[in-house]
């Protein structure tokens, strides 16, 4: 499974009806955008920002989910993790395990996110 597919599957699962989470794809850094007026550069989220950003209700906590398939966090991503956590947000790293099926990987990712939210609620 490609990282983009794993990421999308997690995003869909986080947005299912009845969940206390909402999440969306977050592009980081400069992006080239082409439309009828031509091409231009736009700024996305800061470099190092997680792949998925969202909210936890009813608390309104910021949720950041970094998705990896075989790579590790880069220094900018570790910095972003510390930044989010320093403001009371929840940051979760979801790594794809090749020994599990795609469905099992998504389940493990959602369980990790739910566990992080539960731990935050206990604080």
Helices and strands as residue ranges (DSSP letters): H 3-14, E 21-25, E 30-35, E 38-43, E 52-56, E 61-68, H 75-86, E 90-95, H 102-122
